[in-house]
Amino acid sequence: MSSAFDDIEIRDRLRIADRMACYSWAIDSGDLPAYLDCFTRDAVLRHPLRDGSPGIFTGHEGIESFIGGSISRRATQTYGHQHQFNAPRLTREGEDVRVAAYCMIFRHEFHRQYWPRSPSWRMGTWHALFRLADDDWRIADLDVRMWTDTALGAGTALVDRGPGMPGTRD
């Protein structure tokens, strides 16, 4: 008997899980080259902006323009950011593999003067399309859907969100 699980080799599942770990460690430690290496050269990143509105960034250059400024400060905050994925679901889409996972971002920033005004955590879902490129699995398309709420000081209230904004259905 075959199942959807059998459609993806164990080795590929482990390589994708390793790439997800590389993504987390790179973004949390401030390693921009390692972060960009997680993506195909023409990847698309959809990530909400600080005000909750949608952001779309294409290719390494576009992704770097979005994350490059803040990631450079992460080296001094290594313990401060922890991107953690759980309950990943992998499904085959042709030659690619789709991953849907919950994402928790812990922010342990007790050294900051503004604490506790800033949220200490964020959560949402992470939807990635992995593709074999340069003999390894890389992210070709990533949609980060943060669960934002103005009560937490982040994002746009649910009633004010337009189509396609985080926290809304497609």
HURAQUI-V512754 format. One line per field, one symbol per residue. ss: DSSP state (h for helix, s for strand, l for the rest). psi: psi as a letter, one per 20 degrees, with the letter a starting at -180 (. if undefined). burial: 1 if it has 16 or more other ideal C-beta (glycine too) atoms within 10 Angstrom, else 0. Layout:
ss->???
psi->???
burial->???
This chain:
ss->lllhhhhllhhhhhhhhhhhhhhhhhhhhllhhhhhllsssssssssllllllllssshhhhhhhhhhhhhllhhhhlllsssssssssssssllsssssssssssslllllllllllllsssssssssssssllsssssssssssllshhhlslllhhhllllllllll
psi->pqrhhiipqgghghhghhhhgggghghhikngghghiiqrhkqppopqrhjiqqpppprhggghhgigghhhihhikgihpoopqrlpppqpncirppppqqppoponliiqhipkhqqiqqrbqpoqoqqpplkqprphppopnqnqphhjjpapqgijprpiqpjqq.
burial->00000000000110110011011101111111001111110011111100010100101101110010001001001001111010010100000010101010111010000000000001011111111000001111111111110000011100001000111000
